[in-house]
Amino acid sequence: MPQVEISTSCPLDFIDAIWKEFFVKSNRGVSVEYNLGWLYQINGFYVGLRHNGKIIAGLIMCPIASSMLSRSGGVIGFVWVSPEHRGLGHSGL
C-alpha cells in the first residue's frame, strides 16, 4: 500500500521526476536549478506517495494571501503521477 508523506522540503527524487516530466519530455527549460531552484526551499509543502520506497506521485502546495482583500488561500502545482501508477485511484488516499 502506498505511504503518504508530507514535508516542508521536496525530496530530490520528486524534483527529478517533475524535471523530466514537465521539462525534458517537452524539450524546454534550462536546468533544474534555473527553472525549479525554488523547489529546494519551498514556501509551502510537498505531499507525496511512495510505494516500496519509490516516489509514485506528488504535488506542491503553497499559501497565498492578499492583504488588500483580507483573504488567504493556496495554490497547487506540479501535480505528478508516475506513468505506471496513473489511473489506479491513488488520489483517494
C-alpha positions as CSV (number, residue, x, y, z in Angstrom):
1,M,0.0,0.0,0.0
2,P,1.4,3.5,-0.9
3,Q,2.5,5.6,2.0
4,V,1.6,9.3,2.2
5,E,4.4,11.7,3.0
6,I,4.2,15.4,3.8
7,S,7.2,17.7,4.2
8,T,8.2,21.4,4.1
9,S,11.0,20.3,1.7
10,C,10.9,18.5,-1.6
11,P,12.7,15.2,-2.0
12,L,15.3,15.2,-4.7
13,D,13.7,12.2,-6.5
14,F,10.4,14.2,-6.8
15,I,12.3,17.2,-8.2
16,D,14.0,14.9,-10.7
17,A,10.7,13.3,-11.7
18,I,8.9,16.7,-12.4
19,W,12.0,18.0,-14.2
20,K,11.9,15.0,-16.6
21,E,8.1,15.0,-17.0
22,F,7.5,18.7,-17.5
23,F,10.7,20.0,-19.0
24,V,12.9,17.2,-20.6
25,K,9.9,15.4,-22.3
26,S,8.8,18.8,-23.7
27,N,12.3,19.8,-24.7
28,R,12.2,23.0,-22.7
29,G,13.9,24.6,-19.7
30,V,17.5,25.4,-19.0
31,S,18.3,23.4,-15.9
32,V,16.7,22.2,-12.7
33,E,18.5,24.9,-10.7
34,Y,17.4,27.6,-13.1
35,N,13.8,26.6,-13.7
36,L,13.0,24.7,-10.4
37,G,15.5,26.1,-8.0
38,W,12.8,27.5,-5.8
39,L,11.7,23.9,-5.0
40,Y,14.9,23.4,-2.9
41,Q,13.4,26.0,-0.4
42,I,9.6,26.0,-0.9
43,N,7.3,28.4,0.8
44,G,4.7,25.7,1.5
45,F,4.8,22.0,1.5
46,Y,5.2,18.8,-0.6
47,V,2.7,16.0,-0.4
48,G,3.7,12.7,-2.0
49,L,3.1,9.0,-2.2
50,R,5.8,6.3,-2.0
51,H,5.5,2.6,-2.7
52,N,8.3,0.3,-1.6
53,G,10.5,3.4,-1.1
54,K,9.9,4.8,-4.6
55,I,8.2,8.1,-5.3
56,I,5.0,7.3,-7.3
57,A,3.1,10.7,-7.0
58,G,3.4,14.1,-5.5
59,L,2.4,17.8,-5.6
60,I,3.4,21.1,-4.2
61,M,1.1,23.3,-2.2
62,C,1.9,27.0,-1.4
63,P,0.0,29.5,0.5
64,I,-1.1,32.9,-1.0
65,A,-2.5,35.9,0.8
66,S,-4.0,39.2,-0.3
67,S,-3.7,42.0,2.3
68,M,-6.0,44.1,0.1
69,L,-8.8,41.6,0.2
70,S,-8.0,40.3,3.7
71,R,-8.1,36.8,2.3
72,S,-5.8,33.9,2.1
73,G,-5.7,30.6,0.1
74,G,-3.3,28.4,-1.6
75,V,-2.2,27.1,-4.9
76,I,-1.4,23.6,-6.0
77,G,1.3,22.9,-8.6
78,F,3.4,20.3,-10.2
79,V,0.9,17.5,-9.8
80,W,2.8,14.4,-10.9
81,V,2.0,10.7,-11.0
82,S,4.4,8.1,-12.4
83,P,3.1,6.7,-15.7
84,E,2.8,3.2,-14.3
85,H,0.6,4.4,-11.4
86,R,-1.8,6.6,-13.3
87,G,-5.5,5.7,-13.2
88,L,-5.1,3.4,-10.2
89,G,-7.2,5.6,-7.8
90,H,-4.3,6.8,-5.7
91,S,-5.9,10.3,-5.4
92,G,-8.4,8.7,-3.0
93,L,-5.7,8.1,-0.4
